[in-house]
Amino acid sequence: MAKTAAIGIRIEPELKGAIETAAKSERRSVASYIEKLIADDLEKKGLLAPVKPGE
């Protein structure tokens, strides 16, 4: 399994609730959903190489 790094953030309860709802609708954990949002944004900005499907 790949090593991961932990990150801690504080967000407003309303935002957390919306994130939980969005993650659930995509059948993801909150952490997985947030990681995908960040990765997608960084790829779009050219700061992260695109991840190939299945990797």
N, CA, C and O atoms as a GROMACS GRO file, in nm:
protein
  220
    1MET      N    1   0.084  -0.117   0.000
    1MET     CA    2   0.000   0.000   0.000
    1MET      C    3   0.089   0.125   0.000
    1MET      O    4   0.195   0.127   0.063
    2ALA      N    5   0.045   0.227  -0.071
    2ALA     CA    6   0.123   0.351  -0.081
    2ALA      C    7   0.123   0.425   0.053
    2ALA      O    8   0.024   0.424   0.127
    3LYS      N    9   0.235   0.489   0.080
    3LYS     CA   10   0.242   0.572   0.200
    3LYS      C   11   0.163   0.699   0.176
    3LYS      O   12   0.162   0.753   0.065
    4THR      N   13   0.097   0.746   0.279
    4THR     CA   14   0.021   0.870   0.268
    4THR      C   15   0.065   0.966   0.378
    4THR      O   16   0.125   0.925   0.478
    5ALA      N   17   0.035   1.092   0.358
    5ALA     CA   18   0.065   1.195   0.457
    5ALA      C   19  -0.066   1.251   0.510
    5ALA      O   20  -0.161   1.272   0.434
    6ALA      N   21  -0.071   1.274   0.639
    6ALA     CA   22  -0.191   1.330   0.701
    6ALA      C   23  -0.189   1.482   0.693
    6ALA      O   24  -0.083   1.545   0.698
    7ILE      N   25  -0.307   1.538   0.681
    7ILE     CA   26  -0.324   1.684   0.679
    7ILE      C   27  -0.444   1.715   0.766
    7ILE      O   28  -0.546   1.647   0.756
    8GLY      N   29  -0.435   1.814   0.849
    8GLY     CA   30  -0.548   1.852   0.934
    8GLY      C   31  -0.596   1.991   0.898
    8GLY      O   32  -0.516   2.084   0.885
    9ILE      N   33  -0.726   2.005   0.880
    9ILE     CA   34  -0.783   2.138   0.849
    9ILE      C   35  -0.908   2.160   0.934
    9ILE      O   36  -0.970   2.065   0.982
   10ARG      N   37  -0.941   2.285   0.952
   10ARG     CA   38  -1.065   2.320   1.021
   10ARG      C   39  -1.156   2.388   0.919
   10ARG      O   40  -1.113   2.478   0.847
   11ILE      N   41  -1.281   2.343   0.914
   11ILE     CA   42  -1.378   2.402   0.822
   11ILE      C   43  -1.510   2.425   0.895
   11ILE      O   44  -1.535   2.367   1.001
   12GLU      N   45  -1.591   2.508   0.838
   12GLU     CA   46  -1.723   2.537   0.896
   12GLU      C   47  -1.810   2.412   0.889
   12GLU      O   48  -1.801   2.335   0.793
   13PRO      N   49  -1.894   2.391   0.989
   13PRO     CA   50  -1.982   2.273   0.990
   13PRO      C   51  -2.070   2.262   0.865
   13PRO      O   52  -2.095   2.151   0.818
   14GLU      N   53  -2.116   2.373   0.813
   14GLU     CA   54  -2.200   2.370   0.693
   14GLU      C   55  -2.123   2.315   0.573
   14GLU      O   56  -2.176   2.236   0.495
   15LEU      N   57  -1.997   2.356   0.560
   15LEU     CA   58  -1.912   2.307   0.452
   15LEU      C   59  -1.885   2.158   0.471
   15LEU      O   60  -1.888   2.081   0.374
   16LYS      N   61  -1.858   2.117   0.594
   16LYS     CA   62  -1.833   1.975   0.621
   16LYS      C   63  -1.955   1.891   0.584
   16LYS      O   64  -1.940   1.784   0.525
   17GLY      N   65  -2.071   1.938   0.618
   17GLY     CA   66  -2.194   1.864   0.584
   17GLY      C   67  -2.211   1.850   0.433
   17GLY      O   68  -2.250   1.744   0.384
   18ALA      N   69  -2.182   1.957   0.360
   18ALA     CA   70  -2.194   1.952   0.214
   18ALA      C   71  -2.092   1.855   0.155
   18ALA      O   72  -2.123   1.782   0.061
   19ILE      N   73  -1.972   1.855   0.209
   19ILE     CA   74  -1.868   1.762   0.162
   19ILE      C   75  -1.909   1.618   0.189
   19ILE      O   76  -1.893   1.532   0.103
   20GLU      N   77  -1.962   1.592   0.307
   20GLU     CA   78  -2.007   1.456   0.340
   20GLU      C   79  -2.117   1.410   0.246
   20GLU      O   80  -2.118   1.295   0.202
   21THR      N   81  -2.209   1.500   0.214
   21THR     CA   82  -2.318   1.466   0.121
   21THR      C   83  -2.263   1.437  -0.018
   21THR      O   84  -2.303   1.339  -0.081
   22ALA      N   85  -2.172   1.521  -0.066
   22ALA     CA   86  -2.113   1.503  -0.198
   22ALA      C   87  -2.033   1.373  -0.204
   22ALA      O   88  -2.042   1.299  -0.302
   23ALA      N   89  -1.955   1.346  -0.101
   23ALA     CA   90  -1.875   1.224  -0.097
   23ALA      C   91  -1.964   1.101  -0.100
   23ALA      O   92  -1.937   1.005  -0.172
   24LYS      N   93  -2.070   1.104  -0.021
   24LYS     CA   94  -2.163   0.991  -0.016
   24LYS      C   95  -2.228   0.968  -0.152
   24LYS      O   96  -2.248   0.854  -0.193
   25SER      N   97  -2.262   1.077  -0.222
   25SER     CA   98  -2.327   1.063  -0.353
   25SER      C   99  -2.234   1.000  -0.456
   25SER      O  100  -2.280   0.944  -0.556
   26GLU      N  101  -2.103   1.010  -0.434
   26GLU     CA  102  -2.004   0.949  -0.524
   26GLU      C  103  -1.948   0.819  -0.468
   26GLU      O  104  -1.853   0.762  -0.523
   27ARG      N  105  -2.008   0.772  -0.357
   27ARG     CA  106  -1.965   0.648  -0.291
   27ARG      C  107  -1.817   0.653  -0.254
   27ARG      O  108  -1.743   0.557  -0.276
   28ARG      N  109  -1.775   0.767  -0.198
   28ARG     CA  110  -1.637   0.788  -0.155
   28ARG      C  111  -1.637   0.826  -0.008
   28ARG      O  112  -1.738   0.869   0.047
   29SER      N  113  -1.522   0.808   0.055
   29SER     CA  114  -1.506   0.862   0.190
   29SER      C  115  -1.482   1.012   0.175
   29SER      O  116  -1.450   1.061   0.067
   30VAL      N  117  -1.497   1.084   0.284
   30VAL     CA  118  -1.471   1.229   0.281
   30VAL      C  119  -1.325   1.252   0.241
   30VAL      O  120  -1.298   1.340   0.159
   31ALA      N  121  -1.232   1.177   0.297
   31ALA     CA  122  -1.091   1.194   0.265
   31ALA      C  123  -1.064   1.169   0.117
   31ALA      O  124  -0.992   1.245   0.053
   32SER      N  125  -1.123   1.063   0.062
   32SER     CA  126  -1.105   1.030  -0.079
   32SER      C  127  -1.164   1.139  -0.168
   32SER      O  128  -1.105   1.176  -0.269
   33TYR      N  129  -1.280   1.190  -0.130
   33TYR     CA  130  -1.345   1.296  -0.207
   33TYR      C  131  -1.259   1.422  -0.210
   33TYR      O  132  -1.239   1.482  -0.315
   34ILE      N  133  -1.209   1.462  -0.094
   34ILE     CA  134  -1.126   1.583  -0.085
   34ILE      C  135  -0.996   1.564  -0.163
   34ILE      O  136  -0.952   1.654  -0.233
   35GLU      N  137  -0.935   1.446  -0.151
   35GLU     CA  138  -0.812   1.418  -0.223
   35GLU      C  139  -0.835   1.428  -0.374
   35GLU      O  140  -0.751   1.483  -0.446
   36LYS      N  141  -0.948   1.377  -0.423
   36LYS     CA  142  -0.980   1.384  -0.565
   36LYS      C  143  -1.000   1.529  -0.609
   36LYS      O  144  -0.951   1.568  -0.715
   37LEU      N  145  -1.070   1.608  -0.530
   37LEU     CA  146  -1.090   1.750  -0.564
   37LEU      C  147  -0.957   1.822  -0.577
   37LEU      O  148  -0.935   1.898  -0.672
   38ILE      N  149  -0.869   1.799  -0.482
   38ILE     CA  150  -0.738   1.865  -0.484
   38ILE      C  151  -0.656   1.818  -0.603
   38ILE      O  152  -0.598   1.899  -0.675
   39ALA      N  153  -0.651   1.687  -0.626
   39ALA     CA  154  -0.574   1.633  -0.738
   39ALA      C  155  -0.626   1.685  -0.871
   39ALA      O  156  -0.548   1.724  -0.958
   40ASP      N  157  -0.758   1.688  -0.888
   40ASP     CA  158  -0.817   1.739  -1.013
   40ASP      C  159  -0.778   1.884  -1.036
   40ASP      O  160  -0.744   1.922  -1.148
   41ASP      N  161  -0.782   1.965  -0.932
   41ASP     CA  162  -0.746   2.106  -0.944
   41ASP      C  163  -0.598   2.124  -0.978
   41ASP      O  164  -0.563   2.205  -1.063
   42LEU      N  165  -0.512   2.048  -0.911
   42LEU     CA  166  -0.369   2.057  -0.937
   42LEU      C  167  -0.333   2.009  -1.078
   42LEU      O  168  -0.245   2.066  -1.143
   43GLU      N  169  -0.401   1.905  -1.126
   43GLU     CA  170  -0.380   1.859  -1.263
   43GLU      C  171  -0.420   1.968  -1.362
   43GLU      O  172  -0.349   1.996  -1.459
   44LYS      N  173  -0.536   2.029  -1.337
   44LYS     CA  174  -0.586   2.135  -1.424
   44LYS      C  175  -0.488   2.252  -1.433
   44LYS      O  176  -0.476   2.316  -1.537
   45LYS      N  177  -0.420   2.280  -1.323
   45LYS     CA  178  -0.324   2.391  -1.317
   45LYS      C  179  -0.184   2.351  -1.363
   45LYS      O  180  -0.094   2.434  -1.365
   46GLY      N  181  -0.166   2.224  -1.400
   46GLY     CA  182  -0.037   2.177  -1.447
   46GLY      C  183   0.065   2.156  -1.337
   46GLY      O  184   0.185   2.149  -1.364
   47LEU      N  185   0.018   2.145  -1.214
   47LEU     CA  186   0.109   2.126  -1.100
   47LEU      C  187   0.124   1.979  -1.061
   47LEU      O  188   0.207   1.945  -0.977
   48LEU      N  189   0.043   1.893  -1.122
   48LEU     CA  190   0.047   1.750  -1.091
   48LEU      C  191   0.022   1.676  -1.221
   48LEU      O  192  -0.070   1.709  -1.296
   49ALA      N  193   0.103   1.573  -1.247
   49ALA     CA  194   0.084   1.493  -1.368
   49ALA      C  195  -0.049   1.420  -1.358
   49ALA      O  196  -0.085   1.370  -1.251
   50PRO      N  197  -0.122   1.412  -1.468
   50PRO     CA  198  -0.250   1.338  -1.466
   50PRO      C  199  -0.231   1.193  -1.426
   50PRO      O  200  -0.134   1.128  -1.467
   51VAL      N  201  -0.324   1.142  -1.347
   51VAL     CA  202  -0.320   1.002  -1.305
   51VAL      C  203  -0.396   0.922  -1.409
   51VAL      O  204  -0.508   0.956  -1.446
   52LYS      N  205  -0.333   0.814  -1.456
   52LYS     CA  206  -0.398   0.728  -1.556
   52LYS      C  207  -0.504   0.642  -1.486
   52LYS      O  208  -0.481   0.596  -1.374
   53PRO      N  209  -0.619   0.620  -1.552
   53PRO     CA  210  -0.723   0.535  -1.492
   53PRO      C  211  -0.668   0.400  -1.453
   53PRO      O  212  -0.588   0.340  -1.526
   54GLY      N  213  -0.709   0.352  -1.338
   54GLY     CA  214  -0.666   0.223  -1.289
   54GLY      C  215  -0.537   0.225  -1.208
   54GLY      O  216  -0.491   0.121  -1.162
   55GLU      N  217  -0.479   0.343  -1.190
   55GLU     CA  218  -0.356   0.353  -1.111
   55GLU      C  219  -0.385   0.405  -0.974
   55GLU      O  220  -0.293   0.420  -0.893
   0.00000   0.00000   0.00000
